[in-house]
Amino acid sequence: MKTIVDDKLRYSESELKEFEAIILEKLSKSKSELAQLKASISHKATGEDNNLGNIKSLDDGVDAMEKEQLNQLAARTQKFITQLENALIRIKNGTYGICVDTGKLISKERLRAVPHTQHTIEAKLAKQK
């Protein structure tokens, strides 16, 4: 027996506003984090550290590794920002919350946890097999 939620084709305007607020909050935090990461990366790039003159040390290798990790984190954060921005577009065009694989409505719980998702948990698990 299907419940009313299963028969629903898309979320209401008030539900979409709730998801939009969640996305906007995550977007704001992510953009702030990205700005901090970029500042840290540029700080590393300018060589502003406590090394005296041209003295090379083991710290140079550590600094290079740390800079690479910051670059990777910045790239992941930028990708997340893009995914959140795309989710906002889906809200505007009326396709938010609809699984791209099954056409079913993605659960509210999943969207609250992963607001940029385009897959129901069932579709996501099926893809991993």
Summary of the structure (lengths in Angstrom):
residues: 129
radius of gyration: 21.0
end to end distance: 27.8
largest distance: 75.3
contacts: 303
relative contact order: 0.15
helix: 67%
strand: 2%
